[in-house]
């Protein structure tokens, strides 16, 4: 069995049973960075690994193509989309339009239980910054950060904007952002999380929007700086 086929067999612990299962399984693998940019996804291999026919796999790949996760090349097949600098800029631009607004709305409606959970997550991320950066600490940070922001956007009570934002945040680019952070970046980000909680606790819409906007702008700068460094070095 080739290395690629072995990786494909780890998508789901049990065979998928519906077209939606197949779509979700492949998307989850893409979001987790299981496939490299430009890697071709073969219908037959995916179908075998998921225990289904090629029909739901083909439909899933069409959906993922429409969403921008993969791209179809005539006479070649479907490959994982390589994220570009323009993609990064567009995602951060969209986040800057949506996420601060939702944070402001959340400040008016978020529950005491959600605020308590946010405090726990913010404290956990701050504690992570005091430990050496490893794969495990990065994964812990990524998981805590995802839950933190999901609580806030859900509390805004705008399901359509929440879904749009989640779709953007499922991209590999977001995981790449956290891998990009230096120790100083993580500490700054952790302290911004603490401030976001304070703004929400005070029911201060303007403050919640402002600190969320700064939070996203700092993440964008870290990504663009890394892109510049890597492409300058290879030029």
C-alpha positions in Angstrom: 0.0 0.0 0.0 1.4 3.4 -1.0 1.8 6.2 1.6 -1.0 8.2 0.0 -3.4 5.2 0.1 -2.5 4.6 3.8 -3.3 8.2 4.6 -6.7 7.9 2.8 -7.6 5.0 5.0 -7.5 7.3 8.1 -10.2 9.6 7.0 -13.0 7.8 8.9 -12.8 5.0 11.4 -16.0 3.5 9.8 -17.3 3.5 6.3 -19.4 6.5 5.4 -23.0 5.8 4.7 -24.3 8.8 2.8 -23.2 11.5 0.4 -23.2 14.0 3.2 -20.9 11.7 5.2 -18.5 11.4 2.3 -18.5 15.2 1.8 -17.9 15.8 5.5 -15.1 13.3 5.7 -13.2 14.6 2.8 -13.7 18.2 3.9 -12.5 17.4 7.4 -9.3 15.8 6.0 -8.7 18.9 3.8 -9.3 21.3 6.7 -6.9 19.3 8.8 -4.1 19.6 6.2 -4.1 15.8 5.6 -3.4 16.5 1.9 -0.8 18.8 0.5 -1.5 21.7 -1.8 -1.6 20.4 -5.4 -2.1 16.8 -4.4 -4.5 14.9 -6.7 -7.6 13.2 -5.1 -8.4 10.0 -6.9 -12.1 9.0 -6.8 -11.3 5.2 -6.7 -8.9 5.6 -3.8 -11.3 7.8 -1.8 -14.2 5.5 -2.5 -12.2 2.4 -1.4 -11.0 4.1 1.8 -14.6 5.3 2.7 -16.3 2.1 1.8 -18.6 3.6 -0.8 -19.1 3.7 -4.5 -17.5 6.4 -6.6 -20.8 8.3 -7.1 -21.0 10.0 -3.7 -17.3 10.7 -3.9 -17.7 12.4 -7.2 -20.6 14.5 -5.9 -18.6 15.5 -2.8 -15.7 16.6 -4.9 -18.1 18.7 -7.0 -19.3 20.4 -3.9 -15.8 21.0 -2.6 -14.8 22.4 -6.0 -17.7 24.9 -5.8 -16.6 25.9 -2.3 -13.0 26.4 -3.4 -11.4 23.6 -1.5 -10.3 21.7 -4.6 -10.0 22.5 -8.3 -10.8 20.4 -11.3 -8.3 20.3 -14.1 -9.5 19.0 -17.5 -7.8 15.7 -18.4 -6.0 15.6 -15.1 -8.5 15.3 -12.3 -9.2 17.0 -9.0 -6.4 18.4 -6.9 -6.2 20.2 -3.6 -6.3 23.9 -4.1 -3.1 25.8 -3.3 -3.9 28.8 -1.2 -2.5 32.0 -2.6 -1.7 35.4 -1.1 -4.9 36.8 -2.7 -6.9 34.0 -1.0 -5.4 35.0 2.4 -6.2 38.7 1.8 -9.8 37.9 0.8 -10.4 35.7 3.8 -9.1 38.3 6.2 -11.0 41.0 4.5 -14.2 39.0 4.9 -13.4 38.2 8.5 -12.9 41.9 9.2 -16.3 42.7 7.9 -18.2 39.9 9.7 -16.4 39.0 12.9 -16.2 42.3 14.7 -19.9 42.9 14.0 -20.8 39.5 15.5 -18.7 40.2 18.5 -20.5 43.5 19.1 -23.9 41.7 18.7 -22.7 39.0 21.1 -21.9 41.6 23.8 -25.6 42.3 24.0 -26.8 38.8 24.2 -24.2 36.4 25.5 -25.0 34.3 28.5 -23.2 34.3 31.8 -22.4 30.6 31.2 -20.8 31.4 27.9 -18.7 34.2 29.5 -17.5 31.8 32.2 -16.5 29.3 29.5 -14.7 32.0 27.5 -12.8 32.9 30.6 -11.7 29.3 31.1 -10.5 29.1 27.4 -8.8 32.5 27.6 -6.9 31.4 30.7 -6.0 28.1 29.0 -4.5 29.9 26.0 -2.6 32.3 28.2 -1.1 29.3 30.1 -0.1 27.7 26.8 2.0 30.7 25.9 4.1 30.0 29.1 5.1 26.6 27.8 7.6 25.7 25.0 6.0 25.7 21.5 5.5 22.2 20.3 3.1 20.4 18.0 1.0 19.4 21.0 0.7 23.0 22.4 -0.1 24.3 18.9 -2.9 21.8 18.6 -4.2 22.7 22.1 -4.1 26.3 21.2 -5.9 25.8 17.9 -8.7 23.8 19.5 -9.2 26.3 22.4 -9.2 29.2 20.0 -11.7 27.6 17.7 -14.1 27.0 20.6 -13.6 30.5 21.9 -14.6 32.2 18.7 -17.4 29.8 17.9 -19.0 30.6 21.3 -18.9 34.4 20.5 -20.2 34.2 16.9 -23.0 31.8 18.0 -24.1 34.2 20.8 -24.7 36.9 18.2 -27.8 35.0 17.0 -27.2 35.5 13.3 -27.0 31.9 11.8 -26.3 33.0 8.3 -23.3 35.1 9.1 -22.1 32.5 11.6 -22.2 29.8 8.9 -20.3 32.0 6.5 -17.6 32.7 9.0 -17.3 29.1 10.0 -16.8 28.1 6.3 -13.9 30.6 6.0 -12.4 29.4 9.3 -12.4 25.7 8.2 -9.8 26.4 5.5 -6.2 25.1 6.0 -5.1 28.8 6.0 -6.5 29.2 9.5 -4.4 26.3 10.8 -1.4 27.7 8.9 -2.0 31.1 10.8 -1.4 29.4 14.2 1.7 27.6 12.9 3.0 30.9 11.8 2.8 32.6 15.2 5.9 33.3 17.1 5.9 33.0 20.9 5.3 36.8 21.1 2.4 36.6 18.6 0.7 33.9 20.7 1.1 35.8 23.9 -0.3 39.0 22.3 -3.2 37.0 20.9 -3.9 35.3 24.3 -4.1 38.7 26.0 -6.4 39.9 23.3 -8.7 37.0 24.1 -8.7 38.1 27.7 -9.7 41.6 26.6 -12.4 40.3 24.4 -13.9 38.5 27.4 -13.8 41.7 29.4 -15.6 43.7 26.7 -18.3 41.0 26.5 -18.7 40.9 30.2 -19.1 44.7 30.3 -21.7 44.4 27.5 -19.6 47.0 25.6 -20.4 46.7 21.9 -17.8 49.2 20.6 -15.0 47.7 22.8 -15.8 44.1 21.7 -15.8 45.2 18.0 -12.6 47.1 18.4 -10.5 44.5 20.1 -11.8 41.8 17.7 -10.8 43.9 14.8 -7.3 44.4 16.2 -7.1 40.6 16.9 -7.8 39.8 13.2 -5.5 42.5 11.9 -2.6 41.1 14.0 -3.3 37.6 12.6 -3.3 38.9 9.1 0.0 40.7 9.6 1.6 37.5 10.9 0.4 35.5 7.8 1.5 38.1 5.3 4.9 38.6 6.9 5.5 34.8 6.8 4.4 34.8 3.1 6.8 37.6 2.3 9.7 35.8 4.2 9.2 32.5 2.4 8.8 34.0 -1.0 11.7 36.4 -0.6 14.0 33.5 0.4 13.0 31.4 -2.6 13.2 34.3 -5.1 
